[in-house]
Amino acid sequence: MSSQKITFKNSKGQDLAARLELPDHGEPKAFAIFAHCFTCNKNLTAVRTIGKTLIEKNIAVLRFDFTGLGESEGDFQHTNFSSNVEDLYSAAAFLEENYQAPKLLIGHSLGGAAVLAASVKIPTAKAIVTIGASSNPEHVSHLFKSSFEEINSSGKALVSIGGRDFTIQKQFLDDIQDQNIKHILDEFRNSILIMHSPQDTTVSIDNAADIYKAARHPKSFISLNGADHLLSDKKDSEYVGHIIATWADRYL
């Protein structure tokens, strides 16, 4: 496996940090884009493990930091769900211009909702995988529900998420309330794999049921029984990687 540290521009001309990982031998059967979870980054252990497993199956993987997170430029407080979707468009354009247009989109948690939304303008995507994804971007607001009053009155608030402080602006709340993932799923005509743990305490498995109901066939669901939201156990993320590679092979 070869791993290249790269950057590409978002829609505002800012540099987004990424890792492009390629199989050592031969042309990849396809390129995949991995969208990380809310306030996470491309170097989350589970993201790296899933990527490594896919590369072993000859699928190249681009994992990147959304604007304002990880090593990417930009200010997180000025981003929102819509900007995450725009970042995915930029990632797809980078691959198409420099390597090969992406055929597989993978998203974890809010990143799962983002790849569903982005699929509308990434026509080369033949398959989508969601992992612990919310069926509605607004679901993420439960992480800072106690700060709603301050956000609405002051326009922003400093909130703690996963032990780190982030500034959430009112525009973020407005943006996530104005999304319709179910409508997008009704339009998507390619394959989708929904993966979720019944024990997920961050995003309940009811979200997976909602996505499954809204999606058209061919659609598949895999239960990640016993896994936590972040797939902290390496065995869980390896399992996810193997399942994705096997499932996607039929469509790539």
Secondary structure by P-SEA (a helix, b strand, c coil): cccccccccccccbbbbbbbbbbccccccbbbbbbbccccccccaaaaaaaaaaaaacbbbbbbbcccccccccccccccaaaaaaaaaaaaaaaaaccccccbbbbcaaaaaaaaaaccccccccbbbbccccccccccccccccaaaaaaaccbbbbbcccbbbbbcaaaaaaaaaccaaaaaaaccbbbbbbbbcccccccaaaaaaaaaaccccbbbbbbcccccccccaaaaaaaaaaaaaaacccc
